[in-house]
Structures are given as structure tokens and as C-alpha cells.
Amino acid sequence: MKCINCHSIDIGKIGPRQYFCWNCCIEMSFAGDKLDVYQVEADGSVSSLNDLFFEEEPLQPQETEIEIYSDGR
Ligand SMILES: [Zn+2]
């Protein structure tokens, strides 16, 4: 198992189907065959990152070349 975000293998199991990446501090939670990804904030709250990872917008190549930042800025 690797982190979906940083591909680190430094993953800790925090629940029956929950994992935590020590490298980038995201939580991955499996619900059925669905994976939920959360950012864990310093105060312990979590915010969903699902829209970052599971966006299903088709890629539309454009005439002008656009630099794509793959590291999530
Ligand atoms: Zn990670």
C-alpha cells in the first residue's frame, strides 16, 4: 500500500479500514470499494481531498501549452 498523494510507503493503520500517511499527513479511508482522502489539519480537523484525487473532468488539450503543476502546488 502506498500513499495516493506522495506515494510514500510510510503508511500507518489507524482503523479497520483507515490509513494515515506520515509523510504528507493525509488520511485514507476505505468505504466499500470507495476511497476517501482527507487532509488532517494541525488542530485535528479533517478536510476532504476527494475532489483533488477523483475529479473526473476529461482532459482537454488546448492550443497554447499550459504548465501543469503535478505536485499539488
Ligand atoms: Zn503521503
N, CA, C, O and the ligand as a Tripos MOL2 file, in Angstrom:
@<TRIPOS>MOLECULE
protein
  293   291    74     0     0
PROTEIN
NO_CHARGES

@<TRIPOS>ATOM
      1 N           0.8480   -1.1950    0.0000 N.3       1 MET1
      2 CA          0.0000    0.0000    0.0000 C.3       1 MET1
      3 C           0.8790    1.2390    0.0000 C.2       1 MET1
      4 O           1.8270    1.3470    0.7770 O.2       1 MET1
      5 N           0.5520    2.1610   -0.8740 N.am      2 LYS2
      6 CA          1.2950    3.4130   -0.9690 C.3       2 LYS2
      7 C           0.3420    4.5740   -0.7980 C.2       2 LYS2
      8 O          -0.8600    4.4500   -1.0350 O.2       2 LYS2
      9 N           0.8910    5.7060   -0.3820 N.am      3 CYS3
     10 CA          0.0900    6.9120   -0.2720 C.3       3 CYS3
     11 C          -0.3730    7.3490   -1.6530 C.2       3 CYS3
     12 O           0.4020    7.3740   -2.6100 O.2       3 CYS3
     13 N          -1.6490    7.6910   -1.7360 N.am      4 ILE4
     14 CA         -2.2050    8.1060   -3.0250 C.3       4 ILE4
     15 C          -1.6750    9.4740   -3.4280 C.2       4 ILE4
     16 O          -1.7110    9.8450   -4.6010 O.2       4 ILE4
     17 N          -1.1870   10.2150   -2.4470 N.am      5 ASN5
     18 CA         -0.7340   11.5760   -2.7040 C.3       5 ASN5
     19 C           0.7660   11.6400   -2.9990 C.2       5 ASN5
     20 O           1.1750   12.1520   -4.0410 O.2       5 ASN5
     21 N           1.5700   11.1300   -2.0950 N.am      6 CYS6
     22 CA          3.0190   11.2750   -2.2360 C.3       6 CYS6
     23 C           3.7130    9.9570   -2.5530 C.2       6 CYS6
     24 O           4.9260    9.9230   -2.7570 O.2       6 CYS6
     25 N           2.9420    8.8690   -2.5950 N.am      7 HIS7
     26 CA          3.4580    7.5500   -2.9320 C.3       7 HIS7
     27 C           4.4760    7.0370   -1.9290 C.2       7 HIS7
     28 O           5.2720    6.1450   -2.2230 O.2       7 HIS7
     29 N           4.4340    7.6110   -0.7590 N.am      8 SER8
     30 CA          5.2770    7.0950    0.3060 C.3       8 SER8
     31 C           4.7130    5.7710    0.8090 C.2       8 SER8
     32 O           3.5030    5.5450    0.7690 O.2       8 SER8
     33 N           5.5960    4.9010    1.2800 N.am      9 ILE9
     34 CA          5.1050    3.6500    1.8760 C.3       9 ILE9
     35 C           5.0600    3.7680    3.3860 C.2       9 ILE9
     36 O           4.8360    2.7840    4.0920 O.2       9 ILE9
     37 N           5.2730    4.9740    3.8720 N.am     10 ASP10
     38 CA          5.2700    5.2170    5.3090 C.3      10 ASP10
     39 C           3.8360    5.4200    5.7830 C.2      10 ASP10
     40 O           3.4470    6.5140    6.1920 O.2      10 ASP10
     41 N           3.0700    4.3520    5.7200 N.am     11 ILE11
     42 CA          1.6430    4.4190    5.9890 C.3      11 ILE11
     43 C           1.3280    3.7290    7.3080 C.2      11 ILE11
     44 O           1.7540    2.5980    7.5430 O.2      11 ILE11
     45 N           0.5930    4.4030    8.1550 N.am     12 GLY12
     46 CA          0.1800    3.8020    9.4090 C.3      12 GLY12
     47 C          -1.2840    3.4370    9.3690 C.2      12 GLY12
     48 O          -2.1010    4.1500    8.7850 O.2      12 GLY12
     49 N          -1.6160    2.3040   10.0060 N.am     13 LYS13
     50 CA         -3.0090    1.9030   10.0610 C.3      13 LYS13
     51 C          -3.6350    2.5030   11.3140 C.2      13 LYS13
     52 O          -3.1590    2.2730   12.4250 O.2      13 LYS13
     53 N          -4.7010    3.2710   11.1300 N.am     14 ILE14
     54 CA         -5.3020    3.9470   12.2780 C.3      14 ILE14
     55 C          -6.7030    3.4320   12.5590 C.2      14 ILE14
     56 O          -7.3420    3.8570   13.5210 O.2      14 ILE14
     57 N          -7.1780    2.5330   11.7370 N.am     15 GLY15
     58 CA         -8.5100    1.9810   11.9500 C.3      15 GLY15
     59 C          -8.6650    0.7570   11.0800 C.2      15 GLY15
     60 O          -7.7670    0.4140   10.3120 O.2      15 GLY15
     61 N          -9.8260    0.0860   11.1990 N.am     16 PRO16
     62 CA        -10.0510   -1.1440   10.4310 C.3      16 PRO16
     63 C          -9.8100   -0.9420    8.9370 C.2      16 PRO16
     64 O          -9.2370   -1.8050    8.2710 O.2      16 PRO16
     65 N         -10.2460    0.1850    8.4240 N.am     17 ARG17
     66 CA        -10.0400    0.4480    7.0010 C.3      17 ARG17
     67 C          -9.5360    1.8740    6.7950 C.2      17 ARG17
     68 O          -9.8490    2.5320    5.8030 O.2      17 ARG17
     69 N          -8.7580    2.3190    7.7500 N.am     18 GLN18
     70 CA         -8.2530    3.6840    7.6990 C.3      18 GLN18
     71 C          -6.7450    3.6940    7.8050 C.2      18 GLN18
     72 O          -6.1590    2.9700    8.6100 O.2      18 GLN18
     73 N          -6.1300    4.5120    6.9940 N.am     19 TYR19
     74 CA         -4.6790    4.5890    6.9570 C.3      19 TYR19
     75 C          -4.2480    6.0460    6.9810 C.2      19 TYR19
     76 O          -4.9620    6.9410    6.5310 O.2      19 TYR19
     77 N          -3.0680    6.2470    7.5160 N.am     20 PHE20
     78 CA         -2.5610    7.6040    7.6500 C.3      20 PHE20
     79 C          -1.1590    7.6590    7.0740 C.2      20 PHE20
     80 O          -0.3150    6.8180    7.3840 O.2      20 PHE20
     81 N          -0.9160    8.6610    6.2270 N.am     21 CYS21
     82 CA          0.4130    8.8310    5.6560 C.3      21 CYS21
     83 C           1.2200    9.7690    6.5420 C.2      21 CYS21
     84 O           0.8540   10.9280    6.7330 O.2      21 CYS21
     85 N           2.3150    9.2570    7.0770 N.am     22 TRP22
     86 CA          3.1420   10.0670    7.9620 C.3      22 TRP22
     87 C           3.9530   11.0980    7.1810 C.2      22 TRP22
     88 O           4.4500   12.0730    7.7440 O.2      22 TRP22
     89 N           4.0740   10.8730    5.9130 N.am     23 ASN23
     90 CA          4.8950   11.7680    5.1030 C.3      23 ASN23
     91 C           4.1660   13.0560    4.7610 C.2      23 ASN23
     92 O           4.7240   14.1440    4.9040 O.2      23 ASN23
     93 N           2.9150   12.9390    4.3060 N.am     24 CYS24
     94 CA          2.2030   14.1500    3.9070 C.3      24 CYS24
     95 C           0.9600   14.3790    4.7560 C.2      24 CYS24
     96 O           0.1760   15.2890    4.4840 O.2      24 CYS24
     97 N           0.7790   13.5460    5.7950 N.am     25 CYS25
     98 CA         -0.2970   13.7610    6.7730 C.3      25 CYS25
     99 C          -1.6820   13.7700    6.1460 C.2      25 CYS25
    100 O          -2.4950   14.6470    6.4400 O.2      25 CYS25
    101 N          -1.9500   12.8070    5.2930 N.am     26 ILE26
    102 CA         -3.3190   12.6410    4.8280 C.3      26 ILE26
    103 C          -3.8450   11.3110    5.3280 C.2      26 ILE26
    104 O          -3.1040   10.3640    5.5870 O.2      26 ILE26
    105 N          -5.1500   11.2900    5.4490 N.am     27 GLU27
    106 CA         -5.8140   10.0820    5.9100 C.3      27 GLU27
    107 C          -6.5470    9.4610    4.7340 C.2      27 GLU27
    108 O          -7.2260   10.1520    3.9740 O.2      27 GLU27
    109 N          -6.4010    8.1310    4.5920 N.am     28 MET28
    110 CA         -7.1090    7.4180    3.5410 C.3      28 MET28
    111 C          -8.0650    6.4450    4.1970 C.2      28 MET28
    112 O          -7.6690    5.6320    5.0330 O.2      28 MET28
    113 N          -9.3220    6.5360    3.8130 N.am     29 SER29
    114 CA        -10.3490    5.7450    4.4590 C.3      29 SER29
    115 C         -11.1360    4.9980    3.3930 C.2      29 SER29
    116 O         -11.6760    5.6020    2.4660 O.2      29 SER29
    117 N         -11.1930    3.6930    3.5340 N.am     30 PHE30
    118 CA        -11.9020    2.8810    2.5600 C.3      30 PHE30
    119 C         -13.3260    2.6400    3.0170 C.2      30 PHE30
    120 O         -13.5680    2.2020    4.1420 O.2      30 PHE30
    121 N         -14.2630    2.9310    2.1290 N.am     31 ALA31
    122 CA        -15.6690    2.6630    2.4000 C.3      31 ALA31
    123 C         -16.1810    1.8220    1.2390 C.2      31 ALA31
    124 O         -16.4860    2.3380    0.1640 O.2      31 ALA31
    125 N         -16.2690    0.5210    1.4740 N.am     32 GLY32
    126 CA        -16.6160   -0.3650    0.3780 C.3      32 GLY32
    127 C         -15.4860   -0.3600   -0.6300 C.2      32 GLY32
    128 O         -14.3330   -0.5920   -0.2670 O.2      32 GLY32
    129 N         -15.7920   -0.1040   -1.8740 N.am     33 ASP33
    130 CA        -14.7290   -0.0390   -2.8710 C.3      33 ASP33
    131 C         -14.3350    1.4060   -3.1530 C.2      33 ASP33
    132 O         -13.6410    1.6990   -4.1270 O.2      33 ASP33
    133 N         -14.7870    2.2930   -2.2890 N.am     34 LYS34
    134 CA        -14.5320    3.7150   -2.4770 C.3      34 LYS34
    135 C         -13.4580    4.1710   -1.4910 C.2      34 LYS34
    136 O         -13.4210    3.7450   -0.3370 O.2      34 LYS34
    137 N         -12.6060    5.0340   -1.9740 N.am     35 LEU35
    138 CA        -11.5480    5.5550   -1.1220 C.3      35 LEU35
    139 C         -11.7840    7.0400   -0.8620 C.2      35 LEU35
    140 O         -11.9270    7.8360   -1.7900 O.2      35 LEU35
    141 N         -11.8220    7.3880    0.4050 N.am     36 ASP36
    142 CA        -11.9390    8.7920    0.7720 C.3      36 ASP36
    143 C         -10.5770    9.2800    1.2570 C.2      36 ASP36
    144 O          -9.8690    8.5780    1.9800 O.2      36 ASP36
    145 N         -10.2330   10.4700    0.8540 N.am     37 VAL37
    146 CA         -8.9420   11.0370    1.2490 C.3      37 VAL37
    147 C          -9.1850   12.3340    2.0010 C.2      37 VAL37
    148 O          -9.9620   13.1840    1.5640 O.2      37 VAL37
    149 N          -8.5190   12.4750    3.1250 N.am     38 TYR38
    150 CA         -8.6860   13.6710    3.9400 C.3      38 TYR38
    151 C          -7.3300   14.2680    4.2770 C.2      38 TYR38
    152 O          -6.3400   13.5570    4.4570 O.2      38 TYR38
    153 N          -7.3120   15.5670    4.3570 N.am     39 GLN39
    154 CA         -6.1640   16.2680    4.9060 C.3      39 GLN39
    155 C          -6.4060   16.4710    6.3860 C.2      39 GLN39
    156 O          -7.4480   16.9890    6.7890 O.2      39 GLN39
    157 N          -5.4490   16.0640    7.1900 N.am     40 VAL40
    158 CA         -5.5890   16.2600    8.6230 C.3      40 VAL40
    159 C          -4.8840   17.5560    9.0090 C.2      40 VAL40
    160 O          -3.6810   17.7190    8.8040 O.2      40 VAL40
    161 N          -5.6630   18.4620    9.5690 N.am     41 GLU41
    162 CA         -5.1090   19.7630    9.9310 C.3      41 GLU41
    163 C          -4.4000   19.6800   11.2690 C.2      41 GLU41
    164 O          -4.5220   18.6970   12.0000 O.2      41 GLU41
    165 N          -3.6660   20.7200   11.5700 N.am     42 ALA42
    166 CA         -2.8900   20.7380   12.8080 C.3      42 ALA42
    167 C          -3.7850   20.6360   14.0370 C.2      42 ALA42
    168 O          -3.3790   20.0800   15.0580 O.2      42 ALA42
    169 N          -4.9890   21.1680   13.9450 N.am     43 ASP43
    170 CA         -5.8970   21.1320   15.0950 C.3      43 ASP43
    171 C          -6.7070   19.8360   15.1560 C.2      43 ASP43
    172 O          -7.5790   19.6850   16.0120 O.2      43 ASP43
    173 N          -6.4210   18.9150   14.2600 N.am     44 GLY44
    174 CA         -7.0840   17.6280   14.3050 C.3      44 GLY44
    175 C          -8.3080   17.5250   13.4170 C.2      44 GLY44
    176 O          -8.8660   16.4410   13.2480 O.2      44 GLY44
    177 N          -8.7270   18.6380   12.8520 N.am     45 SER45
    178 CA         -9.8740   18.5730   11.9600 C.3      45 SER45
    179 C          -9.4280   18.0220   10.6060 C.2      45 SER45
    180 O          -8.2470   18.0620   10.2610 O.2      45 SER45
    181 N         -10.3810   17.5180    9.8630 N.am     46 VAL46
    182 CA        -10.0430   16.9570    8.5710 C.3      46 VAL46
    183 C         -10.8420   17.6510    7.4790 C.2      46 VAL46
    184 O         -11.9860   18.0560    7.6890 O.2      46 VAL46
    185 N         -10.2270   17.7830    6.3200 N.am     47 SER47
    186 CA        -10.9530   18.3060    5.1760 C.3      47 SER47
    187 C         -10.7630   17.3400    4.0160 C.2      47 SER47
    188 O          -9.6760   16.8060    3.7980 O.2      47 SER47
    189 N         -11.8320   17.1310    3.2870 N.am     48 SER48
    190 CA        -11.8170   16.1410    2.2230 C.3      48 SER48
    191 C         -10.9410   16.5830    1.0610 C.2      48 SER48
    192 O         -10.9640   17.7410    0.6420 O.2      48 SER48
    193 N         -10.1740   15.6350    0.5550 N.am     49 LEU49
    194 CA         -9.3660   15.9050   -0.6390 C.3      49 LEU49
    195 C          -9.8870   15.1300   -1.8330 C.2      49 LEU49
    196 O          -9.2270   15.0350   -2.8680 O.2      49 LEU49
    197 N         -11.0730   14.5800   -1.6750 N.am     50 ASN50
    198 CA        -11.5910   13.7180   -2.7340 C.3      50 ASN50
    199 C         -11.6350   14.4140   -4.0840 C.2      50 ASN50
    200 O         -11.3590   13.8050   -5.1170 O.2      50 ASN50
    201 N         -11.9840   15.6980   -4.0670 N.am     51 ASP51
    202 CA        -12.1130   16.3800   -5.3560 C.3      51 ASP51
    203 C         -10.7620   16.5980   -6.0150 C.2      51 ASP51
    204 O         -10.6870   16.8500   -7.2180 O.2      51 ASP51
    205 N          -9.6930   16.5020   -5.2310 N.am     52 LEU52
    206 CA         -8.3640   16.6120   -5.8160 C.3      52 LEU52
    207 C          -7.9620   15.3440   -6.5450 C.2      52 LEU52
    208 O          -7.3000   15.3810   -7.5820 O.2      52 LEU52
    209 N          -8.3820   14.2150   -5.9730 N.am     53 PHE53
    210 CA         -7.9020   12.9390   -6.4930 C.3      53 PHE53
    211 C          -8.8730   12.2670   -7.4440 C.2      53 PHE53
    212 O          -8.4670   11.4890   -8.3080 O.2      53 PHE53
    213 N         -10.1420   12.5620   -7.2900 N.am     54 PHE54
    214 CA        -11.1300   11.7830   -8.0320 C.3      54 PHE54
    215 C         -11.9510   12.6270   -8.9890 C.2      54 PHE54
    216 O         -13.0680   12.2680   -9.3610 O.2      54 PHE54
    217 N         -11.3810   13.7430   -9.3730 N.am     55 GLU55
    218 CA        -12.0510   14.5700  -10.3490 C.3      55 GLU55
    219 C         -12.1420   13.8110  -11.6650 C.2      55 GLU55
    220 O         -11.1660   13.2020  -12.1040 O.2      55 GLU55
    221 N         -13.2750   13.8440  -12.2740 N.am     56 GLU56
    222 CA        -13.4390   13.0700  -13.4990 C.3      56 GLU56
    223 C         -13.6340   13.9550  -14.7130 C.2      56 GLU56
    224 O         -14.2850   13.5820  -15.6880 O.2      56 GLU56
    225 N         -13.0540   15.1310  -14.6240 N.am     57 GLU57
    226 CA        -13.1170   16.0000  -15.7920 C.3      57 GLU57
    227 C         -12.1920   15.4600  -16.8790 C.2      57 GLU57
    228 O         -11.0290   15.1460  -16.6240 O.2      57 GLU57
    229 N         -12.7220   15.3600  -18.0810 N.am     58 PRO58
    230 CA        -11.8500   14.9110  -19.1630 C.3      58 PRO58
    231 C         -10.7910   15.9630  -19.4670 C.2      58 PRO58
    232 O         -11.0610   17.1630  -19.4280 O.2      58 PRO58
    233 N          -9.6010   15.5020  -19.7660 N.am     59 LEU59
    234 CA         -8.5400   16.4350  -20.0980 C.3      59 LEU59
    235 C          -8.7910   17.0040  -21.4820 C.2      59 LEU59
    236 O          -9.0430   16.2790  -22.4430 O.2      59 LEU59
    237 N          -8.7150   18.3020  -21.5510 N.am     60 GLN60
    238 CA         -8.9460   18.9380  -22.8370 C.3      60 GLN60
    239 C          -7.6950   19.6770  -23.2780 C.2      60 GLN60
    240 O          -7.3860   20.7600  -22.7830 O.2      60 GLN60
    241 N          -6.9960   19.0840  -24.1980 N.am     61 PRO61
    242 CA         -5.7740   19.7370  -24.6920 C.3      61 PRO61
    243 C          -6.1100   21.0640  -25.3480 C.2      61 PRO61
    244 O          -7.1010   21.1910  -26.0670 O.2      61 PRO61
    245 N          -5.2730   22.0350  -25.0860 N.am     62 GLN62
    246 CA         -5.5250   23.3480  -25.6610 C.3      62 GLN62
    247 C          -4.3960   23.7200  -26.5960 C.2      62 GLN62
    248 O          -3.3320   23.1000  -26.6020 O.2      62 GLN62
    249 N          -4.6490   24.7310  -27.3740 N.am     63 GLU63
    250 CA         -3.6550   25.1050  -28.3780 C.3      63 GLU63
    251 C          -2.3950   25.6490  -27.7230 C.2      63 GLU63
    252 O          -1.2770   25.3040  -28.1080 O.2      63 GLU63
    253 N          -2.5940   26.5030  -26.7310 N.am     64 THR64
    254 CA         -1.4270   27.0170  -26.0350 C.3      64 THR64
    255 C          -1.0080   26.0300  -24.9590 C.2      64 THR64
    256 O          -1.8420   25.3930  -24.3150 O.2      64 THR64
    257 N           0.2820   25.9190  -24.7820 N.am     65 GLU65
    258 CA          0.7570   24.9410  -23.8220 C.3      65 GLU65
    259 C           0.6320   25.4910  -22.4130 C.2      65 GLU65
    260 O           1.0680   26.6050  -22.1230 O.2      65 GLU65
    261 N           0.0380   24.7050  -21.5560 N.am     66 ILE66
    262 CA         -0.1560   25.1330  -20.1790 C.3      66 ILE66
    263 C           0.7210   24.2770  -19.2720 C.2      66 ILE66
    264 O           0.7450   23.0510  -19.3800 O.2      66 ILE66
    265 N           1.4180   24.9320  -18.4020 N.am     67 GLU67
    266 CA          2.2540   24.1940  -17.4690 C.3      67 GLU67
    267 C           1.3650   23.5660  -16.4100 C.2      67 GLU67
    268 O           0.5270   24.2320  -15.8030 O.2      67 GLU67
    269 N           1.5600   22.2970  -16.2040 N.am     68 ILE68
    270 CA          0.7540   21.5990  -15.2080 C.3      68 ILE68
    271 C           1.6140   21.3150  -13.9900 C.2      68 ILE68
    272 O           2.6770   20.7010  -14.0750 O.2      68 ILE68
    273 N           1.1230   21.7790  -12.8660 N.am     69 TYR69
    274 CA          1.8610   21.5480  -11.6340 C.3      69 TYR69
    275 C           1.3600   20.2610  -11.0000 C.2      69 TYR69
    276 O           0.2700   20.2240  -10.4290 O.2      69 TYR69
    277 N           2.1430   19.2300  -11.1010 N.am     70 SER70
    278 CA          1.6770   17.9200  -10.6420 C.3      70 SER70
    279 C           1.9360   17.7050   -9.1610 C.2      70 SER70
    280 O           1.4770   16.7190   -8.5840 O.2      70 SER70
    281 N           2.6660   18.6200   -8.5450 N.am     71 ASP71
    282 CA          2.9670   18.3900   -7.1310 C.3      71 ASP71
    283 C           1.8940   18.9620   -6.2220 C.2      71 ASP71
    284 O           2.0690   18.9890   -5.0040 O.2      71 ASP71
    285 N           0.7880   19.4180   -6.7930 N.am     72 GLY72
    286 CA         -0.2940   19.9470   -5.9820 C.3      72 GLY72
    287 C           0.0870   21.2570   -5.3120 C.2      72 GLY72
    288 O          -0.3330   21.5140   -4.1830 O.2      72 GLY72
    289 N           0.8250   22.0370   -5.9380 N.am     73 ARG73
    290 CA          1.3450   23.3650   -5.5860 C.3      73 ARG73
    291 C           2.0040   23.4890   -4.2600 C.2      73 ARG73
    292 O           2.4630   24.5730   -3.8980 O.2      73 ARG73
    293 ZN          1.5340   10.7840    1.5950 Zn       74 ZN74
@<TRIPOS>BOND
     1     1     2 1
     2     2     3 1
     3     3     4 2
     4     3     5 am
     5     5     6 1
     6     6     7 1
     7     7     8 2
     8     7     9 am
     9     9    10 1
    10    10    11 1
    11    11    12 2
    12    11    13 am
    13    13    14 1
    14    14    15 1
    15    15    16 2
    16    15    17 am
    17    17    18 1
    18    18    19 1
    19    19    20 2
    20    19    21 am
    21    21    22 1
    22    22    23 1
    23    23    24 2
    24    23    25 am
    25    25    26 1
    26    26    27 1
    27    27    28 2
    28    27    29 am
    29    29    30 1
    30    30    31 1
    31    31    32 2
    32    31    33 am
    33    33    34 1
    34    34    35 1
    35    35    36 2
    36    35    37 am
    37    37    38 1
    38    38    39 1
    39    39    40 2
    40    39    41 am
    41    41    42 1
    42    42    43 1
    43    43    44 2
    44    43    45 am
    45    45    46 1
    46    46    47 1
    47    47    48 2
    48    47    49 am
    49    49    50 1
    50    50    51 1
    51    51    52 2
    52    51    53 am
    53    53    54 1
    54    54    55 1
    55    55    56 2
    56    55    57 am
    57    57    58 1
    58    58    59 1
    59    59    60 2
    60    59    61 am
    61    61    62 1
    62    62    63 1
    63    63    64 2
    64    63    65 am
    65    65    66 1
    66    66    67 1
    67    67    68 2
    68    67    69 am
    69    69    70 1
    70    70    71 1
    71    71    72 2
    72    71    73 am
    73    73    74 1
    74    74    75 1
    75    75    76 2
    76    75    77 am
    77    77    78 1
    78    78    79 1
    79    79    80 2
    80    79    81 am
    81    81    82 1
    82    82    83 1
    83    83    84 2
    84    83    85 am
    85    85    86 1
    86    86    87 1
    87    87    88 2
    88    87    89 am
    89    89    90 1
    90    90    91 1
    91    91    92 2
    92    91    93 am
    93    93    94 1
    94    94    95 1
    95    95    96 2
    96    95    97 am
    97    97    98 1
    98    98    99 1
    99    99   100 2
   100    99   101 am
   101   101   102 1
   102   102   103 1
   103   103   104 2
   104   103   105 am
   105   105   106 1
   106   106   107 1
   107   107   108 2
   108   107   109 am
   109   109   110 1
   110   110   111 1
   111   111   112 2
   112   111   113 am
   113   113   114 1
   114   114   115 1
   115   115   116 2
   116   115   117 am
   117   117   118 1
   118   118   119 1
   119   119   120 2
   120   119   121 am
   121   121   122 1
   122   122   123 1
   123   123   124 2
   124   123   125 am
   125   125   126 1
   126   126   127 1
   127   127   128 2
   128   127   129 am
   129   129   130 1
   130   130   131 1
   131   131   132 2
   132   131   133 am
   133   133   134 1
   134   134   135 1
   135   135   136 2
   136   135   137 am
   137   137   138 1
   138   138   139 1
   139   139   140 2
   140   139   141 am
   141   141   142 1
   142   142   143 1
   143   143   144 2
   144   143   145 am
   145   145   146 1
   146   146   147 1
   147   147   148 2
   148   147   149 am
   149   149   150 1
   150   150   151 1
   151   151   152 2
   152   151   153 am
   153   153   154 1
   154   154   155 1
   155   155   156 2
   156   155   157 am
   157   157   158 1
   158   158   159 1
   159   159   160 2
   160   159   161 am
   161   161   162 1
   162   162   163 1
   163   163   164 2
   164   163   165 am
   165   165   166 1
   166   166   167 1
   167   167   168 2
   168   167   169 am
   169   169   170 1
   170   170   171 1
   171   171   172 2
   172   171   173 am
   173   173   174 1
   174   174   175 1
   175   175   176 2
   176   175   177 am
   177   177   178 1
   178   178   179 1
   179   179   180 2
   180   179   181 am
   181   181   182 1
   182   182   183 1
   183   183   184 2
   184   183   185 am
   185   185   186 1
   186   186   187 1
   187   187   188 2
   188   187   189 am
   189   189   190 1
   190   190   191 1
   191   191   192 2
   192   191   193 am
   193   193   194 1
   194   194   195 1
   195   195   196 2
   196   195   197 am
   197   197   198 1
   198   198   199 1
   199   199   200 2
   200   199   201 am
   201   201   202 1
   202   202   203 1
   203   203   204 2
   204   203   205 am
   205   205   206 1
   206   206   207 1
   207   207   208 2
   208   207   209 am
   209   209   210 1
   210   210   211 1
   211   211   212 2
   212   211   213 am
   213   213   214 1
   214   214   215 1
   215   215   216 2
   216   215   217 am
   217   217   218 1
   218   218   219 1
   219   219   220 2
   220   219   221 am
   221   221   222 1
   222   222   223 1
   223   223   224 2
   224   223   225 am
   225   225   226 1
   226   226   227 1
   227   227   228 2
   228   227   229 am
   229   229   230 1
   230   230   231 1
   231   231   232 2
   232   231   233 am
   233   233   234 1
   234   234   235 1
   235   235   236 2
   236   235   237 am
   237   237   238 1
   238   238   239 1
   239   239   240 2
   240   239   241 am
   241   241   242 1
   242   242   243 1
   243   243   244 2
   244   243   245 am
   245   245   246 1
   246   246   247 1
   247   247   248 2
   248   247   249 am
   249   249   250 1
   250   250   251 1
   251   251   252 2
   252   251   253 am
   253   253   254 1
   254   254   255 1
   255   255   256 2
   256   255   257 am
   257   257   258 1
   258   258   259 1
   259   259   260 2
   260   259   261 am
   261   261   262 1
   262   262   263 1
   263   263   264 2
   264   263   265 am
   265   265   266 1
   266   266   267 1
   267   267   268 2
   268   267   269 am
   269   269   270 1
   270   270   271 1
   271   271   272 2
   272   271   273 am
   273   273   274 1
   274   274   275 1
   275   275   276 2
   276   275   277 am
   277   277   278 1
   278   278   279 1
   279   279   280 2
   280   279   281 am
   281   281   282 1
   282   282   283 1
   283   283   284 2
   284   283   285 am
   285   285   286 1
   286   286   287 1
   287   287   288 2
   288   287   289 am
   289   289   290 1
   290   290   291 1
   291   291   292 2
@<TRIPOS>SUBSTRUCTURE
     1 MET1         2 RESIDUE 1 A MET
     2 LYS2         6 RESIDUE 1 A LYS
     3 CYS3        10 RESIDUE 1 A CYS
     4 ILE4        14 RESIDUE 1 A ILE
     5 ASN5        18 RESIDUE 1 A ASN
     6 CYS6        22 RESIDUE 1 A CYS
     7 HIS7        26 RESIDUE 1 A HIS
     8 SER8        30 RESIDUE 1 A SER
     9 ILE9        34 RESIDUE 1 A ILE
    10 ASP10       38 RESIDUE 1 A ASP
    11 ILE11       42 RESIDUE 1 A ILE
    12 GLY12       46 RESIDUE 1 A GLY
    13 LYS13       50 RESIDUE 1 A LYS
    14 ILE14       54 RESIDUE 1 A ILE
    15 GLY15       58 RESIDUE 1 A GLY
    16 PRO16       62 RESIDUE 1 A PRO
    17 ARG17       66 RESIDUE 1 A ARG
    18 GLN18       70 RESIDUE 1 A GLN
    19 TYR19       74 RESIDUE 1 A TYR
    20 PHE20       78 RESIDUE 1 A PHE
    21 CYS21       82 RESIDUE 1 A CYS
    22 TRP22       86 RESIDUE 1 A TRP
    23 ASN23       90 RESIDUE 1 A ASN
    24 CYS24       94 RESIDUE 1 A CYS
    25 CYS25       98 RESIDUE 1 A CYS
    26 ILE26      102 RESIDUE 1 A ILE
    27 GLU27      106 RESIDUE 1 A GLU
    28 MET28      110 RESIDUE 1 A MET
    29 SER29      114 RESIDUE 1 A SER
    30 PHE30      118 RESIDUE 1 A PHE
    31 ALA31      122 RESIDUE 1 A ALA
    32 GLY32      126 RESIDUE 1 A GLY
    33 ASP33      130 RESIDUE 1 A ASP
    34 LYS34      134 RESIDUE 1 A LYS
    35 LEU35      138 RESIDUE 1 A LEU
    36 ASP36      142 RESIDUE 1 A ASP
    37 VAL37      146 RESIDUE 1 A VAL
    38 TYR38      150 RESIDUE 1 A TYR
    39 GLN39      154 RESIDUE 1 A GLN
    40 VAL40      158 RESIDUE 1 A VAL
    41 GLU41      162 RESIDUE 1 A GLU
    42 ALA42      166 RESIDUE 1 A ALA
    43 ASP43      170 RESIDUE 1 A ASP
    44 GLY44      174 RESIDUE 1 A GLY
    45 SER45      178 RESIDUE 1 A SER
    46 VAL46      182 RESIDUE 1 A VAL
    47 SER47      186 RESIDUE 1 A SER
    48 SER48      190 RESIDUE 1 A SER
    49 LEU49      194 RESIDUE 1 A LEU
    50 ASN50      198 RESIDUE 1 A ASN
    51 ASP51      202 RESIDUE 1 A ASP
    52 LEU52      206 RESIDUE 1 A LEU
    53 PHE53      210 RESIDUE 1 A PHE
    54 PHE54      214 RESIDUE 1 A PHE
    55 GLU55      218 RESIDUE 1 A GLU
    56 GLU56      222 RESIDUE 1 A GLU
    57 GLU57      226 RESIDUE 1 A GLU
    58 PRO58      230 RESIDUE 1 A PRO
    59 LEU59      234 RESIDUE 1 A LEU
    60 GLN60      238 RESIDUE 1 A GLN
    61 PRO61      242 RESIDUE 1 A PRO
    62 GLN62      246 RESIDUE 1 A GLN
    63 GLU63      250 RESIDUE 1 A GLU
    64 THR64      254 RESIDUE 1 A THR
    65 GLU65      258 RESIDUE 1 A GLU
    66 ILE66      262 RESIDUE 1 A ILE
    67 GLU67      266 RESIDUE 1 A GLU
    68 ILE68      270 RESIDUE 1 A ILE
    69 TYR69      274 RESIDUE 1 A TYR
    70 SER70      278 RESIDUE 1 A SER
    71 ASP71      282 RESIDUE 1 A ASP
    72 GLY72      286 RESIDUE 1 A GLY
    73 ARG73      290 RESIDUE 1 A ARG
    74 ZN74       293 GROUP 0 **** ****
